[in-house]
Structures are given as C-alpha cells and as structure tokens.
Amino acid sequence: MATDFLDEQELEDPELSETPRELFEHHRFVVDKGQSMVRIDKYLVNTMPDISRNRIQDAAEAKCILVNEKPVKSNYRVKPLDVISIQLAYPPNEFEIIPQNIPINIVYEDADLIVINKTPGLVVHPGFGNFEGTLLNALAWHMKDQPDFDVNNPNIGLVHRIDKDTSGLLLIAKNEDAKTKLGKQFFDKTTHRRYVALVWGNMQNDEDTIIGNIGRDPKDRMQMTIFPPDSEQGKYAVTHYKVLERLGYVTLVECRLETGRTHQIRAHMKHIGHVLFNDARYGGNEVLRGTTFAKYKAFVHNCFQICPRQALHAKELGFVHPSTGEKMFFDSDLPIDMQQLIEKWRGYIASRDIE
C-alpha cells in the first residue's frame, strides 16, 4: 500500500502550498456487501494497516475523506457498497523525485535536521506542472550519498512549506522520528515563526492581531479568503503584526504566526485592507495607494521590477531540537530584492519630505 497519505503538515502549515489546488484522488475503496456498520476511521485502519488512526482522523477533519463524493467525519459509519475516496492536495506520487544539482543555502545541518534559507522563485515540492527544479530535487542531490535518506518517503523531509515566491527559513527532517517530533511542534503551535512583509497603505495601528477563519474563496479557488471566527467555514487563524517602519504609501511590518494556514499572511493582510506589495494573486501588483501622477506610477512600477514577487520573507524560525531538547533559533537577513525595495521607498519619502 502506498504511504503518501496525508500528514499533519498538509493541515498545519504557514503558506503551505504554492497555490490553493484542486484535490487529487489517492485511494478508492468500495465497501463489501456484507460489511457491518463500523466507524470509517476503524475501517480504514483495517484496510490500510500502515496508516495510523490519528492520521486518518486528521484527514477526515481536513475533508479529505469522501464517501459517495461527500466529505465525512471520522465517526461516520460505513455501509455496504459505500464508495470511499481519499483525496489530497497533490497528485499521486506517480513520479520519483530525482536528484538535481540546484544550489541551496543551508544555514544549519546535523544528523536530524536541515535548516534552509530558501531563495524566492524556488518551488518547494514537486506537483502538477512542477515535477523538476524544486527544493526537494535539490535536497535529493544534497543527500544522495546518505543511503538512509529517501526524499520520496513522505515520513521524512519537509516539516512545513512556504510559497514559491516567499523567501526565508525552511525546516527539513532527516529521519522519521525527527519529522514526527518537529511536526508535533508545528501542530501544537509551539514553534516561533516571524515574517517580514511590505504592505500597501499606512497602517492605522502600530500593532494588532488579526483573527479570522481562512478557507478557499468560493469565487476564486486560487485565492484564500476570510470567514468569521465563529463560522463553520475555513480554519481558525491568528496573525499578530507590528509596524517596523512607515514609508508613506507602504508599511514595513513583522508578522508572527500563531496558527499556520495556507496563504495566512497574504489573506489576512488583504482582509484588513493592506495587501502585500506586488502580491499578484491578491491584487498587490497594482498601484493601490498614492498619487495619480505619472512620475509616481513610474516609480511604483520600477519598484515592482526590483522585487518581482510578493514582498514576504520568513525571517525567524525557532523550535526545540527533536533529539537534544535544545532550543534552536535562526534569523535570516532580508534578501537583496526586498532590501533594495525598502531603500527605494526610503529614498522616495526622503525626497518628498525635502520638497
């Protein structure tokens, strides 16, 4: 039986996938005519003995287990001839992740884990349309001389993900025990994750907290949107932000994640009216604040060229080492494109003040 079943980090991850995607069927079962009515989690444990009951329950909570084409909870009781489908956010692993000599910036490595400072533009995980040239292909090359590491084994490798065009720190587990322990820290929200972003507009508050469920936008499945915290739509999400620097029509902010949801920072910032600068998916690649003068518009478009992506960087990462129990903390400098972008806005504000 294939082992590419949903793991906790498919449910609990900051900026989890490159874009919200359709679901792909990985397993399908038709219940026997003589089957007694038992809970579906128990049925699937018996059908797929290499998958834990907790993982099956997590998949049901994430609406990845369907019966007769409708999502069910883990306490659903199967009936004879029910058609059970297990669907995940990535295609079945019909391909092997091949080693490719792609440069990656490793900031720390030991027997249990690797911390990588990802460059913008690098896709993290192979998927539909991106089967090569990803971070995992690069990782397979880096680990090719270590026989105990199999990049195709879903029980090791990525502990969390960040978007293709988001830069910054990313954690990799080199063995199953490390991934289990590190994954639990993300699931229990005990990790430290701080991002730096440039957003459109002059934020009213110096610091605040955004609370709102995050789910797919029913009008555009490529975006995430916000639902009321007390609604049954989306997943509960909390982002704490603090203003670092006010730059006229844009603001530099730090965001601390209390939860980790797909596109959490990007969707939360749009929700409060401060879309990330040059975030094309959420409309930040338009001139959203400022004057109508042609000179200003030219300045902004020049800024878009300097930083041709959403201005978002995973700057800090903290966790407890899975073997030693030591508290680990990593801090990465802003990449060149964001540094140049910020300096460009500083120069604009300075020249405007002089005028």
Secondary structure, 3 states (H helix, E strand, C coil): CCCCCCCHHHCCCCCCCCCCCCCEEEEEEECCCCCCCCEHHHHHHHHCCCCCHHHHHHHHHCCCEEECCEECCCCCECCCCCEEEEEECCCCCCCCCCCCCCCCEEEEECCCEEEEEECCCCCCCCECCECCCCHHHHHHHHCCCCCCCCCCCCCCEECCCCCCCCEEEEEEECCHHHHHHHHHHHHCCCCEEEEEEEEECCCCCCEEEEECEEEEECCEEEEEEEECCCCCCCECCEEEEEEEEEECCEEEEEEEECCCCCCHHHHHHHHCCCCECCCHHHCCCCCCCCCCCHHHHHHHHHHHHHCCCCCEEEEEEEEECCCCCCEEEEECCCCHHHHHHHHHHHHHHHHHHHC
